[in-house]
Amino acid sequence: MSGVVHPVTAVLLNFRGYDTLLEIAVLLLALLGILALPRHVSDHQHRPFTANPVLQTLARVLVPLMLLVAGYILWAGAHRPGGAFQAGAVLAGAGVLLHLAGLLPAWVTPGRTLRAGLAVGLLVFIAVAVALMAQGTLLQYPPGWAGALILMIEASLTFSLGLILAGLYLILADSRAQA
């Protein structure tokens, strides 16, 4: 009664929910740790750089396809290999490609909206855990709601993981540009 068909997703979210919860927390803390490091900030180095026009065209074609692939991987995770971590990695790859093509600047300090996006996966996971705890269980989904709750958690985790993984690269890219 996991709410998903694929056994790996069922185990990760139903029976190893603490592990998945801690993994997203560790990744978010790693990014926050990097953001907390002191850095010299100068305005002219944080604009997108001009890249090869062929790479820019390739990025403009591939990134929408990467978004579709990430959505499919997230959806497929319910009944075959895939899920939030794999889909988030594809989203992060799209962000890195956009940066390498000069279409996305490196991160200096994430704004309020970006910070919310970084944290939404962990916050949704915690909110569901707290709501379930009020019923006397922790990360044991009611059979009627299991599929919807897991999809909500997986979708928010995908979004956050994509931002976190891309952010780790984009912040380090900013640090290299300043060196």
C-alpha positions in Angstrom: 0.0 0.0 0.0 2.7 2.5 -1.0 0.8 4.5 -3.5 3.4 3.9 -6.2 4.1 0.8 -8.3 7.8 0.9 -8.6 9.4 -0.8 -5.6 12.4 1.5 -5.3 10.3 4.6 -5.1 8.0 2.9 -2.6 10.9 1.8 -0.4 12.6 5.3 -0.6 9.5 7.3 0.2 7.5 4.9 2.4 10.0 2.9 4.3 13.2 5.0 4.0 11.5 8.4 4.2 13.9 9.5 6.9 16.8 8.8 4.6 15.3 10.7 1.7 14.4 13.6 4.0 17.9 13.8 5.3 19.5 13.6 1.9 17.6 16.7 0.7 18.5 18.4 4.0 22.2 17.6 3.6 22.3 18.9 0.0 20.5 22.1 1.0 22.9 22.6 3.9 25.9 22.1 1.6 24.6 24.8 -0.7 23.9 27.1 2.3 27.4 26.4 3.6 28.9 27.5 0.3 26.7 30.6 0.2 27.9 31.5 3.7 31.5 31.5 2.6 32.9 35.1 2.3 33.4 36.2 -1.3 34.4 39.3 -3.0 31.5 40.7 -5.0 31.9 42.8 -8.1 29.0 43.7 -10.4 30.6 43.3 -13.8 31.4 39.6 -13.4 27.9 38.5 -12.7 26.4 39.1 -16.1 26.1 36.2 -18.6 29.1 35.9 -20.7 29.0 35.6 -24.5 29.5 32.1 -25.6 29.7 30.4 -29.0 26.5 31.0 -31.0 26.3 27.3 -31.9 26.3 26.4 -28.2 23.6 29.0 -27.5 21.4 27.5 -30.3 22.0 24.0 -29.0 21.1 25.1 -25.5 17.9 26.8 -26.7 16.9 23.5 -28.4 18.1 21.1 -25.7 16.8 22.8 -22.5 13.1 22.5 -23.4 13.8 18.8 -24.2 15.6 18.4 -20.9 12.6 19.9 -19.1 10.4 17.3 -20.8 12.8 14.5 -19.9 12.9 15.6 -16.3 9.1 15.6 -16.2 9.0 12.2 -17.7 11.6 10.8 -15.3 9.6 12.2 -12.4 6.4 10.7 -13.6 8.0 7.4 -14.5 9.4 7.0 -11.0 6.0 5.7 -9.9 6.2 2.6 -12.0 9.8 2.2 -13.3 13.3 3.5 -12.5 13.3 7.3 -12.1 12.1 9.8 -9.6 13.0 13.1 -8.0 16.8 12.8 -7.7 17.2 11.7 -11.3 14.8 14.3 -12.6 16.5 17.0 -10.4 19.8 16.1 -11.9 18.5 16.6 -15.4 17.1 20.0 -14.4 20.5 20.9 -12.9 22.1 19.8 -16.2 19.8 22.2 -18.0 20.9 25.0 -15.7 24.6 24.3 -16.2 24.1 24.1 -20.0 22.4 27.5 -20.0 25.3 28.9 -18.0 27.9 27.5 -20.3 26.0 28.9 -23.3 26.0 32.4 -21.6 22.3 32.4 -21.1 22.3 32.2 -17.3 24.5 34.1 -15.0 26.5 32.6 -12.1 24.8 33.0 -8.7 26.1 35.7 -6.4 23.4 35.7 -3.7 20.0 34.0 -4.4 17.0 36.3 -4.1 14.0 35.6 -2.0 12.1 33.6 -4.8 15.2 31.5 -5.5 15.7 30.7 -1.8 12.1 29.6 -1.6 12.6 27.3 -4.6 15.7 25.9 -3.0 13.8 25.1 0.2 10.4 24.0 -1.1 11.3 20.3 -1.4 12.5 20.0 2.1 9.6 22.2 3.5 6.9 20.1 1.7 8.5 16.9 2.9 8.6 18.2 6.5 5.0 19.6 6.2 3.7 16.2 5.1 5.7 14.4 7.9 4.2 16.8 10.5 0.7 16.4 9.2 1.1 12.6 9.3 2.6 12.8 12.8 -0.6 14.6 13.9 -2.4 11.3 13.0 0.0 9.3 15.1 2.4 8.1 12.3 5.5 9.6 10.7 6.1 9.2 7.0 3.5 6.3 6.8 1.0 7.5 4.1 -2.7 6.7 4.4 -3.5 4.3 1.5 -6.1 6.7 -0.1 -3.6 9.6 -0.1 -0.3 7.9 -0.6 0.0 8.4 -4.4 -0.9 12.1 -4.2 1.3 12.8 -1.3 4.3 11.0 -2.8 3.8 12.8 -6.1 3.6 16.2 -4.3 6.8 15.4 -2.4 8.6 14.0 -5.5 7.6 17.1 -7.6 8.8 19.6 -5.0 12.0 17.6 -4.4 12.7 17.5 -8.2 12.4 21.3 -8.3 14.5 21.9 -5.3 17.1 19.3 -6.2 17.5 20.9 -9.7 18.0 24.3 -8.1 20.4 23.0 -5.5 22.6 21.0 -7.8 22.6 23.8 -10.4 23.3 26.2 -7.6 26.3 24.3 -6.4 27.8 24.7 -9.9 26.7 28.3 -10.5 28.0 29.5 -7.2 31.3 27.8 -7.8 31.4 29.2 -11.4 30.9 32.7 -9.8 33.8 32.0 -7.5 36.1 31.0 -10.4 35.1 34.1 -12.3 36.2 36.2 -9.4 39.6 34.5 -9.0 
